[in-house]
Amino acid sequence: MTPPLDPAELITRVQRDVERSVLRARNGVRYVTGSSRPRLGTTPKDVVWRRDKAQLWRYRRDDEPAVATPLVLVHSLVSRSYILDLRPGSSVVEYFRDAGFDVYLLDWGVPDELDADNALETYVDEYLPRAVDAVRRASGADEVTLAGYCLGGVLCLLYAAGRDEPGVRSLVTMATPIDFSHMGPLVALVREGRLHADDVIDETGNVPPDFLYNGFRTLEPTDQLVQYANLLQHLWNDQFMEAFQAIGQWGRDHIPFPGAAFRQVVDLFARENALAAGEVPLGGRRIRLGAISCPVLNVMAEQDKFVPVASSEPLRDLVGRDRVDELRLQSGHVGFAAGRQATKVTLPRLADWVRRH
């Protein structure tokens, strides 16, 4: 038989349950009405360079950076960059700034019909070189550390491999796809010719955000149910609610994909699997990943449904095992930037590697 509860313990449990019921009701109303959406991307910053819609942000600090080499974060083309500066206490930008780095972030802006002709060359050969030069001018440093997230990692690899003097001291790729044969059913449709780029490009000449959002949802069809189950369980917890709303907002906040670049991704990466072959035709030349001479850290997430480990891990052999280190995380696609392990495990390990290289 279960021993009877101590009266004092029983009263404590009842009080806790009553308090949580009140908090559940309050947070439930706030969530449904959208009256408590967290502010995202709030780390103070200045624009130090811009071209068209692309902007380079430098994050403010009160003292001189302890790490001499500037850190330049390069985001993907299909989502908002504030995932790297989600909220105070859960921010890649904030963590590296407070760890002594001079932190920059290259944000591509929100494409419209004026950007439909933006090709991969626009980002690799036009925006990235100018942004890196702007960082070097602003910081006085000769070299930078590039850290690319998802497709931003692909752009960084092509930039570093495609220039004789890229000015890159070290390179970090996070959840970066290389072998597109492992990229799931949506890419399989494209690779097999059952879906064509022009089938999804709209009247602006770009891929609309809804297509990307719905395409990603097909990779985790039960994810929304799991999220709501977790929400109901933790509705009383203010800290959980803020994190839940922040990630949820980012997950729904996709942006258009420039049509010209999307066609290249379909043809070069999905169908020809050129990255996995180690050589990409771009800008009138052939860029070989093996030409990268700087140290590379390839960060992969074991539970990533969007960019599986099998897609990322060929990078080591393509660049060279003597130049590429690997870091495998027990997290999903956004585990680099958010979640309980990010500031405790992931970011300290990233910062340590960058300092040493």
C-alpha positions in Angstrom: 0.0 0.0 0.0 1.1 3.5 -0.7 1.8 5.4 2.5 -0.5 8.4 3.2 0.9 11.8 2.2 2.1 14.1 5.0 -0.6 16.9 5.4 2.0 19.6 4.8 3.2 17.9 1.6 -0.4 17.5 0.4 -1.1 21.2 1.0 2.1 22.1 -0.9 1.1 20.0 -3.9 -2.4 21.5 -3.9 -1.0 25.0 -3.8 1.4 24.2 -6.6 -1.4 22.7 -8.8 -3.6 25.7 -8.2 -0.8 28.1 -9.1 -0.1 26.2 -12.3 -3.7 26.1 -13.2 -3.8 29.9 -12.9 -0.7 30.2 -15.0 -2.0 27.8 -17.6 -5.2 29.9 -18.0 -3.2 33.1 -18.3 -0.6 31.8 -20.7 -3.3 30.0 -22.8 -5.2 33.3 -23.3 -2.0 35.1 -24.2 -1.0 32.4 -26.7 -4.4 32.2 -28.4 -4.7 36.0 -28.7 -1.0 36.5 -29.6 -0.6 39.2 -26.9 2.7 38.0 -25.5 4.8 37.3 -28.6 8.5 37.6 -27.6 10.7 40.2 -29.2 13.3 38.5 -31.4 16.7 39.6 -32.8 17.2 42.3 -30.1 21.0 42.3 -29.6 22.1 45.9 -30.4 23.8 46.2 -33.8 24.8 48.6 -36.5 24.7 48.3 -40.3 28.2 48.5 -41.6 27.6 47.6 -45.2 24.7 47.1 -47.5 24.0 46.3 -51.2 20.5 45.9 -52.6 18.6 44.2 -49.8 21.7 42.5 -48.2 23.0 44.0 -45.0 26.0 43.3 -42.8 25.4 43.9 -39.1 28.1 44.4 -36.5 27.0 43.7 -33.0 27.8 46.4 -30.4 30.2 45.7 -27.5 31.4 47.9 -24.7 35.1 46.9 -24.9 37.7 45.7 -27.4 37.2 42.1 -28.6 39.4 39.5 -26.9 39.5 37.4 -30.1 41.4 39.2 -32.9 39.8 37.5 -35.8 36.2 38.7 -36.5 33.4 36.2 -36.7 31.0 36.5 -39.7 27.8 34.6 -39.5 26.2 33.8 -42.9 22.6 32.8 -42.9 20.6 30.7 -45.3 18.5 32.1 -48.2 15.1 30.6 -47.2 14.4 31.8 -43.6 14.9 34.7 -41.3 18.4 35.3 -39.8 17.0 36.0 -36.3 17.3 32.3 -35.5 20.9 33.2 -34.8 19.8 36.0 -32.4 16.6 34.5 -31.1 16.2 36.0 -27.7 18.3 37.1 -24.7 19.9 34.0 -23.1 19.3 31.9 -26.3 21.3 33.7 -28.9 24.3 32.6 -31.0 25.2 36.3 -31.5 24.9 37.2 -27.9 27.0 34.2 -26.8 29.9 34.8 -29.1 29.9 38.6 -28.4 30.0 37.9 -24.6 32.7 35.3 -25.2 35.0 38.1 -26.6 34.3 37.9 -30.3 33.8 40.8 -32.7 30.5 39.4 -34.3 29.0 40.2 -37.7 25.9 38.8 -39.4 25.2 38.9 -43.1 21.5 39.1 -43.6 20.1 38.7 -47.2 16.9 40.6 -46.7 13.5 39.6 -48.0 13.6 39.1 -51.8 10.9 40.4 -54.1 10.5 40.6 -57.9 13.6 42.8 -58.1 15.7 39.9 -56.8 14.3 37.1 -59.0 17.5 37.1 -61.1 19.7 36.7 -58.1 21.8 33.6 -58.8 24.3 31.8 -56.6 27.0 34.0 -58.2 25.2 37.0 -56.8 25.8 35.8 -53.3 29.2 33.9 -53.8 30.9 36.3 -56.1 29.3 39.7 -55.4 27.8 40.0 -51.9 30.1 37.8 -49.9 33.4 39.3 -51.1 32.2 42.8 -50.5 30.9 41.9 -47.1 34.2 40.3 -46.1 36.0 43.3 -47.3 33.7 45.5 -45.2 34.4 43.4 -42.1 38.2 43.7 -42.7 37.9 47.5 -43.0 35.7 47.9 -39.9 37.8 45.6 -37.7 41.3 46.2 -39.1 41.8 42.5 -39.3 43.4 40.8 -42.4 41.2 37.6 -42.1 37.8 36.5 -40.8 36.2 33.4 -39.5 33.2 32.5 -41.6 30.3 30.5 -40.0 27.5 29.4 -42.4 24.2 28.0 -41.3 22.4 25.5 -43.6 22.5 26.8 -47.2 24.6 29.7 -45.9 27.3 27.1 -45.2 27.2 26.1 -48.9 27.7 29.7 -49.9 30.7 30.0 -47.6 32.2 26.8 -49.0 31.9 28.0 -52.6 33.3 31.5 -51.6 36.3 30.0 -49.8 37.0 27.5 -52.6 36.4 29.8 -55.5 38.8 32.6 -54.7 42.6 32.7 -54.6 42.7 34.9 -51.5 39.4 34.7 -49.7 40.7 36.3 -46.5 39.2 33.4 -44.5 41.2 32.1 -41.5 38.8 29.4 -40.6 35.4 28.1 -41.7 32.5 26.6 -39.8 29.6 24.9 -41.5 26.4 24.2 -39.5 23.8 21.8 -40.8 25.1 22.2 -44.3 23.9 19.9 -47.1 26.5 18.4 -49.4 25.1 15.1 -50.7 21.5 16.0 -51.8 20.6 12.3 -52.4 20.0 12.1 -48.7 17.8 15.2 -48.5 14.4 13.7 -48.3 11.2 13.3 -50.4 10.9 16.9 -51.6 14.4 16.8 -53.2 13.7 13.3 -54.5 10.7 14.6 -56.4 13.0 17.2 -58.0 15.8 14.8 -58.7 13.5 12.3 -60.3 12.0 14.9 -62.6 8.5 14.8 -61.1 8.8 18.4 -59.9 10.4 21.2 -61.9 11.6 24.5 -60.6 9.2 26.5 -62.8 6.3 24.5 -61.3 6.7 26.4 -58.0 8.0 29.8 -59.1 5.3 32.4 -58.8 4.5 35.6 -60.7 7.3 37.5 -58.9 9.9 35.1 -60.3 10.6 33.6 -56.9 9.6 30.6 -54.9 6.8 31.6 -52.5 7.3 31.1 -48.7 4.3 28.9 -48.4 5.8 26.3 -50.7 8.9 26.1 -48.6 7.0 26.0 -45.3 4.7 23.2 -46.5 7.6 21.4 -48.0 9.5 21.4 -44.7 6.4 20.3 -42.8 6.2 17.1 -45.0 9.5 16.0 -43.5 8.0 15.9 -40.0 4.3 15.3 -40.5 3.6 14.6 -36.8 5.8 17.4 -35.4 3.0 19.9 -34.9 1.1 17.3 -32.8 4.1 16.7 -30.7 4.6 20.4 -30.2 1.1 21.0 -29.1 1.4 18.1 -26.6 4.5 19.7 -25.1 2.7 23.0 -25.1 -0.2 21.6 -23.1 2.2 19.9 -20.6 4.2 23.1 -20.0 1.6 25.8 -20.5 2.2 27.0 -16.9 6.0 27.6 -17.5 6.7 31.2 -18.6 10.2 30.4 -19.8 9.0 27.4 -21.8 6.3 29.5 -23.4 8.7 32.2 -24.5 11.0 29.7 -26.1 8.1 27.8 -27.7 6.7 30.9 -29.2 10.0 32.2 -30.4 10.9 28.9 -32.3 7.3 28.6 -33.6 7.4 32.1 -35.0 10.7 31.5 -36.7 9.5 28.2 -38.1 6.5 29.8 -39.8 8.4 32.9 -40.9 9.9 31.8 -44.2 10.8 34.2 -47.0 10.8 33.9 -50.8 13.6 32.0 -52.5 15.1 34.0 -55.5 14.1 32.1 -58.7 17.5 32.1 -60.4 19.3 30.7 -57.4 16.5 28.1 -56.9 16.9 26.9 -60.4 20.6 26.4 -59.8 20.0 24.6 -56.6 17.6 22.2 -58.4 19.9 21.6 -61.4 23.3 21.6 -59.8 22.7 20.3 -56.3 19.5 18.2 -56.4 19.8 16.7 -59.9 23.5 16.7 -60.6 24.6 16.4 -57.0 27.6 18.5 -57.9 28.5 19.4 -54.3 28.8 15.7 -53.5 31.1 15.3 -56.5 33.3 18.0 -55.1 33.1 20.3 -58.1 30.5 23.0 -58.9 30.4 25.0 -62.2 29.8 28.7 -61.1 30.6 32.0 -62.7 32.4 30.6 -65.7 34.8 28.4 -63.7 34.6 25.1 -61.8 34.9 25.5 -58.1 36.6 22.5 -56.3 35.9 22.0 -52.6 39.3 20.5 -52.4 40.8 24.0 -53.0 39.8 25.1 -49.6 43.0 25.6 -47.6 41.8 26.9 -44.2 40.7 24.7 -41.3 37.0 23.7 -41.4 34.7 22.6 -38.7 31.7 20.7 -40.0 28.9 20.7 -37.4 26.1 18.1 -37.8 23.0 17.3 -35.8 22.2 13.6 -35.3 18.4 14.3 -35.1 18.3 16.7 -38.0 15.4 15.8 -40.3 16.0 18.6 -42.8 19.8 18.1 -43.4 20.6 14.6 -42.2 24.1 13.7 -41.1 24.5 11.5 -44.2 24.1 14.6 -46.3 26.7 16.7 -44.4 29.4 14.2 -43.6 30.9 13.8 -47.1 32.5 17.2 -46.7 35.4 15.8 -44.8 36.6 13.7 -47.7 35.9 16.4 -50.3 37.9 19.1 -48.6 40.5 16.8 -47.0 40.6 14.9 -43.7 43.6 16.8 -42.6 41.7 20.1 -42.8 38.2 19.2 -41.6 37.1 18.5 -38.0 33.7 17.2 -37.2 31.3 18.0 -34.3 28.2 15.9 -33.9 25.4 17.1 -31.7 22.5 15.3 -30.2 19.9 17.8 -31.4 17.8 18.8 -34.4 18.2 21.4 -37.1 17.8 24.4 -34.9 19.8 22.9 -32.0 22.8 25.0 -33.0 20.9 28.2 -32.1 18.2 27.2 -29.6 17.4 24.6 -27.0 18.8 23.6 -23.6 22.1 22.3 -25.0 22.9 25.3 -27.2 24.5 27.7 -24.6 25.7 24.9 -22.3 27.3 22.5 -24.8 27.1 23.5 -28.5 28.3 27.1 -28.5 31.1 26.6 -26.0 32.5 23.8 -28.2 32.2 26.0 -31.3 33.8 29.0 -29.6 36.7 26.8 -28.4 37.4 25.5 -31.9 37.3 28.9 -33.4 39.7 30.3 -30.8 42.1 27.5 -31.5 42.0 28.1 -35.3 
